[in-house]
Amino acid sequence: MSLNRRDFLKSSAATFAASIAPLAAHAKTTKAQPHVVVVGAGFGGATCAKYLRMWDPNIKVTLIEPNDKFTSCPMSNWVIGGFQTFDALVKSYDNLPKYGIKMVKDWVTGVDGEKRLVMTKSGKKIAYDRLVLAPGMEWATESVQGWDEAYAAKKVVHSFRAGPDTLLLRKQLEAMPDGGVFLIASPPPPGRCVSGPYERASVAAHYFKQHKPKSKIIMLDGHFDVVSKGPMFKAAWKELYPGMIDHRPNNMVTAFNHKTMVVSSEFEDVKADVVNIIPWQRAPKLCKDAGVRNDALDRWCGIDNITYESTSVPNIHIVGDPVLSNMPKSAHVSNNQAKICAAAIIDLFNGRQPEPVPVIGSTSYSVTSDKTSGAIAVVMRYSPEKKVYERQPTGGANPLHSELDFAYGQSWHDNIWADTLG
Ligand SMILES: Cc1cc2nc3c(=O)[nH]c(=O)nc-3n(C[C@H](O)[C@H](O)[C@H](O)COP(=O)(O)OP(=O)(O)OC[C@H]3O[C@@H](n4cnc5c(N)ncnc54)[C@H](O)[C@@H]3O)c2cc1C
């Protein structure tokens, strides 16, 4: 059953009608068929393009993406753990044109915000009335001395963008001798999928327990603790993998020597057999060049929390991981932001005040083995007074993993893929 725009917005803020600010004056577009260009067909971009067309078939939507197929980061750790095939992560874009979306296979090289033009690698110039940037993340590999050289030598991958590197990391684990050390280094916050490295440690331990029981996992963690689903992960590791996962918090990696396989942090040097460094992240250079990567640290894109329009360049909206906010950087949040943005763009084209109190939901499942998972559910409601999304008191994390949450997690994946691409 598809959710119509009215149902979605009702779930956003019906009970907050009394606090709605006076309607702002929004100029209705004079165009017969306004054109929205969406860059990136990931969880944010594909969802936004699809819901724009579902909720207002009068809008012309062009979706630009270089890849023929979608590859999912959610579930990619299962492949690294050896209990899922890589093919299960790969999904078709074939349904999107059925909504009337024009798919363009290309790479966007630049944006001219004044002329409202998008430039592509193949030489196209595409005009827009509104642009949605959803290009995901860029990795600050220069923050780890030696990373680029090690990557070229195929000695290190972050595998935080699903694709060939997912399989390379899996092969490295398969080739590792029993008794070897697998080192995972995660960056300090904020970043994509904070629970991802802890899930990765769990699936590696699951694999080692069966095939290389003398092996060890060292986590050099830029966070002060196991910050996502912490009690659940710690209990699961104690129960399933005692002594196997050595978690070292507040330990940010600064360098890697691929010839000696030594990883250096601010505090120690660690030699490992397989190294998985996840460098810290930022909105891609495309966002910087477009003038929308505009926070003080030159990392994220400031947005209006109601329309997701850039705070620095009009008519450019940003959804997904590049957004500056206190929301988790996840597929679920990107998908929700995309719907709020689509609804706001439709309102703006029609001279209406967009929904002033949007609500974001985020459910996240992390596997601890091939049969068990932990879960967290969070609801965040925008506070017009405080101008931030506030976490609501309901929801939270399950302190224990379970087979039931594993089953729910499988359904969550099927649902998010169907909602984004189906
Ligand atoms: C191991 C792992 C596990 C995860 N598990 C979960 C989970 O269980 N639940 C969850 O909610 N989230 C999870 N996440 C996080 C989730 O994958 C991301 O937060 C999500 O993919 C962000 O969506 P996005 O649309 O912003 O970016 P992406 O999904 O990265 O999509 C960006 C798209 O833009 C395209 N693109 C980039 N630049 C350009 C350009 N210049 N021109 C044209 N196209 C471009 C890319 O090709 C890509 O298709 C996980 C992440 C990892 C790494």
The ligand as an ORCA input file, in Angstrom:
! r2SCAN-3c Opt
* xyz 0 1
  C      28.205     -1.054      6.692
  C      27.020     -0.145      6.700
  C      25.817     -0.572      7.222
  C      24.719      0.279      7.266
  N      23.551     -0.182      7.789
  C      22.494      0.658      7.876
  C      21.267      0.176      8.414
  O      21.155     -0.991      8.836
  N      20.230      1.050      8.490
  C      20.321      2.338      8.033
  O      19.324      3.072      8.117
  N      21.482      2.799      7.495
  C      22.559      2.010      7.408
  N      23.724      2.463      6.858
  C      23.840      3.895      6.451
  C      23.303      4.159      5.051
  O      23.858      3.274      4.107
  C      23.583      5.594      4.617
  O      23.291      6.478      5.654
  C      22.756      5.914      3.386
  O      23.208      5.128      2.294
  C      22.797      7.394      3.027
  O      21.963      7.611      1.927
  P      22.286      8.775      0.883
  O      21.198      8.776     -0.121
  O      22.602     10.029      1.618
  O      23.672      8.354      0.189
  P      24.033      7.076     -0.670
  O      23.176      5.928     -0.329
  O      25.505      6.929     -0.550
  O      23.674      7.501     -2.172
  C      24.381      8.491     -2.850
  C      24.210      8.265     -4.362
  O      24.668      9.430     -5.043
  C      25.414      9.032     -6.177
  N      26.330     10.127     -6.471
  C      27.342     10.598     -5.678
  N      27.947     11.636     -6.273
  C      27.315     11.841     -7.457
  C      27.510     12.762     -8.521
  N      28.481     13.687     -8.483
  N      26.690     12.685     -9.594
  C      25.686     11.760     -9.645
  N      25.467     10.854     -8.646
  C      26.277     10.898     -7.581
  C      26.106      7.740     -5.729
  O      26.486      6.963     -6.850
  C      25.024      7.078     -4.879
  O      24.190      6.249     -5.645
  C      24.823      1.610      6.768
  C      26.034      2.040      6.215
  C      27.130      1.169      6.187
  C      28.398      1.657      5.578
*
